[in-house]
């Protein structure tokens, strides 16, 4: 594409859309222009437009897709609508940026609700994979770019991890990934029919995506062929609705955790086996205090590399009263600003949000694939839903 300025159409108007919009503003002037926003309600679209200065607002997706000045649709809606919006955008000839996850299983006619308690995971897995492959087919058949907003791939610590792996002669024997915090920002996160799963899909997409990406990249770097996942073993749980949690409530020691799911998990542990015999172990939790924690460690035959994307000590604060720094943003999910804390100097940059948007825009302009594209998005769905089946059936699930 030789067009000087890319026209962006935002779909969604809340947290994710506002974060994407903020990172679009880091690009040089004239590279992109936000041409419009579409939201489920016109009130939400108007609020976004008022705050960002976007001129066109609508609650009708077709009116956004039909605009000739829009080249890219940026999908920042709840996951249940992702695959349908993506297919419609691709069929309209628009390039796609999509906030993770790509898709999932959200229920079908006849499903007993809440579906997370009643629909077998094997059927969910089949439905989620159908949705994911339908998006990939639409993207390929319409020759549009799909940019998967997996920020861990772009985070400077993980970018440096790649450089260090490349500099060594060793092999990665285990990747150990972790993400935890005390509950989701999203009002949709409590129900499977809206989110497609719990912490494993919503948060684990990051950890799974990063591990798949690193192993694929390592294989290409060493042998010219991706290292692929072959099986999954997993356990999931709702740790809030347990005897342990109820005991804490009775003792009035439960007020800091916001996670309160209806039919999704808020804790998951996954082991992925790759075709070179190596492993990835992944732990995600919606019941972890202390602010957002995201880490990836590579255990190699000739070294260890630890990538920490949050809780870095570039700057540290101490306050007796949590109101001392009340007006200043520290980091996502932090429960209190009392005591010792580590505010993020530039959270969007350090966690890779700024870099992913830059790569997406240049990939579309240069007619190349982004670092995180449709195949990684589909692979994440495949692995995560195999993990859901594994957790339910208590056995190893083999991938295709």
C-alpha positions in Angstrom: 0.0 0.0 0.0 1.5 3.3 -1.1 -1.1 5.5 0.6 0.6 8.2 2.8 -2.0 8.4 5.5 -3.8 5.3 6.7 -7.4 5.9 7.7 -8.3 4.0 10.9 -11.8 3.0 12.0 -12.1 2.1 15.7 -14.7 -0.6 16.7 -15.2 -0.4 20.4 -15.0 2.7 22.6 -13.8 1.6 26.1 -10.6 0.6 27.8 -8.9 -1.3 24.9 -9.9 1.3 22.2 -8.7 4.2 24.4 -5.3 2.4 24.9 -4.9 1.8 21.2 -5.9 5.4 20.4 -3.2 6.7 22.9 -0.6 4.6 21.1 -1.7 5.7 17.7 -0.8 9.2 18.9 2.8 8.2 19.3 3.2 7.8 15.6 4.6 10.7 13.5 2.0 13.2 12.3 0.4 12.2 9.0 1.1 8.4 9.2 -2.5 7.6 10.4 -5.7 9.4 11.0 -8.6 8.1 13.2 -11.6 8.6 10.8 -14.4 7.2 12.9 -15.5 5.1 15.9 -18.3 2.5 16.1 -19.7 1.2 19.4 -22.6 -0.9 20.5 -24.3 2.2 21.8 -24.2 5.6 20.2 -23.7 7.1 23.7 -20.4 5.3 24.1 -19.3 6.3 20.6 -20.1 9.9 21.3 -18.2 9.8 24.6 -15.1 8.4 22.9 -15.4 10.9 20.0 -15.7 13.8 22.5 -12.6 12.7 24.4 -10.4 12.0 21.4 -11.6 14.5 18.8 -12.8 11.9 16.3 -15.4 13.4 13.9 -17.5 10.4 12.9 -19.3 8.2 15.4 -21.9 5.4 14.9 -23.5 2.3 16.3 -23.8 0.8 12.8 -20.7 -1.2 11.7 -21.7 -1.2 8.1 -21.6 2.6 8.0 -18.0 2.4 9.2 -17.0 -0.4 6.8 -18.5 1.5 3.8 -16.3 4.5 4.2 -13.7 4.7 1.5 -11.4 6.8 3.7 -11.0 4.0 6.2 -8.3 1.4 5.4 -7.9 -0.4 8.7 -10.5 -1.6 11.2 -9.2 -1.7 14.8 -11.3 -4.2 16.8 -11.3 -3.5 20.5 -14.7 -5.0 21.4 -15.4 -7.9 23.8 -14.2 -11.3 22.4 -17.7 -12.6 21.6 -17.9 -10.2 18.6 -14.3 -10.5 17.4 -14.6 -13.1 14.7 -17.8 -11.8 13.2 -16.5 -8.2 13.0 -13.1 -9.4 11.5 -14.8 -11.5 8.8 -17.1 -8.5 7.8 -14.1 -6.2 7.8 -12.0 -8.6 5.6 -14.9 -9.0 3.2 -15.1 -5.2 3.0 -11.4 -5.1 2.0 -10.2 -3.6 5.2 -7.0 -4.5 7.0 -7.5 -5.6 10.6 -6.0 -4.8 13.9 -7.5 -7.0 16.7 -7.1 -6.9 20.4 -6.5 -10.4 21.8 -7.9 -13.0 21.9 -8.9 -13.8 18.3 -12.0 -15.6 19.3 -13.4 -18.5 21.4 -16.7 -20.4 22.0 -19.6 -18.2 23.1 -22.6 -20.5 22.9 -24.9 -21.9 20.3 -28.7 -22.2 20.2 -29.8 -24.9 22.6 -26.9 -24.5 25.0 -27.9 -24.6 28.7 -26.7 -21.5 30.5 -24.4 -20.6 32.0 -22.5 -22.4 29.3 -19.2 -22.6 31.2 -20.9 -25.0 33.6 -22.8 -27.1 31.0 -21.1 -27.2 27.6 -18.4 -29.9 27.2 -15.0 -28.4 26.5 -14.5 -30.7 23.5 -17.5 -29.1 21.8 -16.2 -25.7 22.8 -12.8 -26.5 21.3 -14.4 -27.5 18.0 -16.5 -24.3 17.9 -13.6 -22.0 18.8 -11.3 -23.5 16.2 -14.1 -23.1 13.5 -14.4 -19.4 14.4 -10.6 -18.9 14.3 -10.1 -20.7 11.0 -13.1 -18.8 9.5 -11.3 -15.5 10.3 -8.0 -16.8 8.7 -9.8 -17.9 5.6 -11.5 -14.5 5.2 -8.2 -12.7 5.7 -6.4 -14.8 3.2 -9.2 -14.8 0.6 -9.5 -11.0 0.7 -5.7 -10.4 0.7 -5.8 -8.1 3.7 -3.4 -7.9 6.6 -4.3 -9.2 10.1 -2.4 -7.6 13.0 -2.8 -9.5 16.2 -2.3 -7.2 19.2 -0.1 -9.5 21.3 2.0 -6.9 23.1 4.3 -9.4 24.8 5.9 -10.1 21.4 6.9 -6.5 21.2 7.9 -5.8 24.8 11.5 -4.7 25.0 12.5 -7.3 27.6 11.2 -10.1 25.2 12.8 -8.4 22.2 16.1 -8.5 24.2 15.5 -12.1 25.1 15.4 -13.0 21.4 18.7 -11.2 20.9 20.3 -13.1 23.8 19.0 -16.5 22.5 20.4 -15.7 19.1 23.8 -14.8 20.6 24.0 -18.1 22.4 24.6 -21.6 20.9 22.2 -23.3 23.3 18.6 -24.5 23.1 15.6 -23.3 25.1 14.6 -26.3 27.2 11.7 -24.6 29.1 9.8 -21.4 28.8 8.1 -20.4 32.1 5.5 -17.7 31.8 3.4 -16.0 34.4 0.7 -13.3 34.6 -1.3 -12.4 37.6 -3.4 -9.6 39.1 -6.5 -9.2 41.3 -9.2 -9.1 38.6 -10.2 -7.8 35.2 -11.2 -4.3 34.1 -13.9 -5.8 31.8 -17.5 -6.1 32.9 -17.8 -9.0 30.4 -15.1 -11.1 32.1 -17.4 -13.0 34.5 -19.3 -14.9 31.8 -18.1 -17.5 29.3 -20.7 -16.4 26.7 -19.2 -12.9 26.6 -15.5 -13.7 27.0 -15.0 -17.2 25.6 -13.3 -18.3 28.8 -11.7 -17.0 31.9 -8.2 -16.1 33.0 -6.6 -18.7 30.6 -8.1 -17.1 27.5 -8.2 -13.5 28.6 -4.7 -13.4 30.3 -3.1 -16.6 29.1 -3.3 -15.5 25.5 -0.3 -13.3 26.3 1.8 -16.0 27.9 0.7 -18.7 25.4 1.3 -16.4 22.5 4.7 -15.3 23.7 5.8 -19.0 24.3 4.6 -20.1 20.9 6.2 -17.1 19.2 9.6 -17.6 20.9 9.7 -21.4 20.0 8.7 -20.8 16.4 11.3 -18.0 16.1 14.0 -20.2 17.8 13.3 -23.0 15.3 13.5 -20.6 12.3 16.7 -19.1 13.8 18.5 -22.4 14.3 17.1 -24.7 11.7 14.9 -22.7 9.3 11.8 -24.5 10.5 9.3 -23.5 13.3 9.2 -25.5 16.5 5.5 -26.3 17.0 3.4 -27.4 20.0 2.2 -31.0 19.9 0.3 -31.5 23.2 -1.1 -29.8 26.2 -1.8 -30.7 29.8 -3.7 -28.3 32.0 -5.6 -27.6 35.2 -8.1 -24.7 35.8 -10.1 -23.5 38.8 -12.3 -20.8 40.3 -10.4 -20.1 43.4 -12.8 -17.5 44.7 -15.7 -19.9 45.1 -13.8 -22.3 47.4 -13.9 -23.1 51.1 -10.6 -21.3 51.5 -12.1 -18.1 50.0 -15.2 -18.3 52.1 -13.2 -18.7 55.3 -11.3 -15.4 54.4 -14.6 -13.6 53.8 -15.8 -14.6 57.3 -12.6 -13.1 58.7 -13.1 -9.9 56.6 -9.8 -10.6 54.8 -11.1 -10.7 51.3 -11.8 -7.1 50.2 -8.9 -6.6 47.8 -9.7 -9.3 45.1 -12.3 -8.1 42.6 -12.5 -11.4 40.7 -16.0 -12.9 41.0 -16.7 -15.2 38.0 -20.0 -16.7 37.1 -18.9 -19.7 35.0 -15.2 -19.1 34.1 -11.9 -19.9 35.7 -9.7 -17.3 37.5 -6.7 -19.6 37.8 -4.9 -21.9 35.3 -1.7 -23.9 34.9 -0.7 -25.2 31.5 2.1 -27.3 30.2 2.8 -27.2 26.4 5.1 -29.9 24.8 6.8 -28.9 21.6 8.0 -31.1 18.8 11.7 -30.7 19.8 10.9 -32.1 23.3 11.0 -28.8 25.1 8.3 -27.5 27.4 6.5 -24.3 28.2 4.8 -23.9 31.7 2.3 -21.2 32.1 0.6 -19.9 35.2 -2.2 -17.2 35.1 -4.3 -15.9 37.9 -7.0 -13.4 38.6 -6.6 -13.7 42.3 -3.0 -12.3 42.7 -2.5 -9.2 44.8 0.4 -6.7 44.3 -0.5 -5.2 41.0 0.0 -6.6 37.5 2.9 -9.1 37.3 4.1 -10.4 33.9 7.2 -12.5 33.5 8.8 -14.9 31.0 11.9 -16.9 31.7 13.9 -19.0 29.2 15.8 -21.9 30.8 18.5 -22.8 28.2 21.2 -25.4 27.9 23.8 -22.7 28.4 22.1 -19.9 30.3 18.9 -18.4 31.8 17.1 -15.3 30.6 14.5 -13.6 32.7 12.2 -11.0 31.1 10.1 -8.9 33.5 7.6 -6.6 31.9 6.1 -5.1 35.0 7.3 -4.3 38.6 10.6 -2.9 37.4 12.7 -0.8 39.8 13.6 2.1 37.5 11.8 4.3 40.0 10.6 3.4 43.5 8.3 5.2 45.9 7.4 5.0 49.6 4.3 6.5 51.2 2.8 6.1 54.6 -0.5 7.4 53.4 -1.9 5.9 50.1 -3.3 9.4 49.2 0.3 10.9 49.0 0.5 10.0 45.3 -3.2 9.6 44.7 -3.3 11.7 41.5 -0.4 9.9 39.8 -0.7 6.7 37.7 1.6 3.9 38.9 0.7 0.7 37.1 -2.3 -1.4 36.2 -4.2 -3.3 38.9 -2.2 -1.8 41.9 -4.4 -2.1 45.0 -2.7 0.6 47.1 0.0 3.3 46.8 1.0 3.0 50.5 4.3 1.4 51.4 7.0 0.7 48.8 5.9 0.7 45.1 7.4 0.7 41.7 5.6 3.0 39.3 6.1 2.2 35.6 8.1 4.9 33.9 6.4 4.3 30.5 4.0 1.4 30.8 2.8 1.4 27.2 6.3 1.3 25.8 7.7 -1.2 28.3 4.9 -3.7 27.8 5.1 -3.4 24.0 1.8 -1.5 23.2 3.6 1.4 21.5 5.8 -0.9 19.4 3.0 -3.2 18.2 1.0 -0.3 16.8 4.1 1.0 15.0 4.7 -2.5 13.5 1.1 -2.9 12.4 1.0 0.4 10.6 4.3 -0.2 8.8 3.4 -3.8 7.9 0.2 -2.6 6.2 2.0 0.3 4.4 4.9 -2.0 3.4 2.7 -4.9 2.4 4.4 -7.4 4.8 3.3 -9.6 7.6 3.5 -8.1 11.2 5.5 -9.9 13.8 2.2 -11.0 15.4 -0.3 -12.0 12.7 -3.2 -14.3 12.0 -1.3 -17.6 12.4 -0.2 -16.8 15.9 -3.7 -15.7 16.8 -5.2 -19.0 15.5 -2.5 -21.1 17.2 -3.3 -19.4 20.5 -6.9 -20.3 20.3 -6.0 -23.9 19.3 -3.6 -24.4 22.3 -5.9 -22.7 24.9 -9.0 -24.6 24.0 -7.0 -27.8 24.0 -6.0 -26.8 27.5 -9.6 -26.3 28.5 -10.4 -29.8 27.3 -7.4 -31.2 29.1 -8.5 -29.6 32.4 -12.0 -30.9 32.1 -11.0 -34.5 31.1 -7.9 -34.7 33.2 -5.6 -36.0 30.4 -3.0 -34.8 27.9 -4.6 -33.5 24.7 -2.7 -33.9 21.5 -2.8 -31.2 18.9 -3.1 -31.7 15.2 
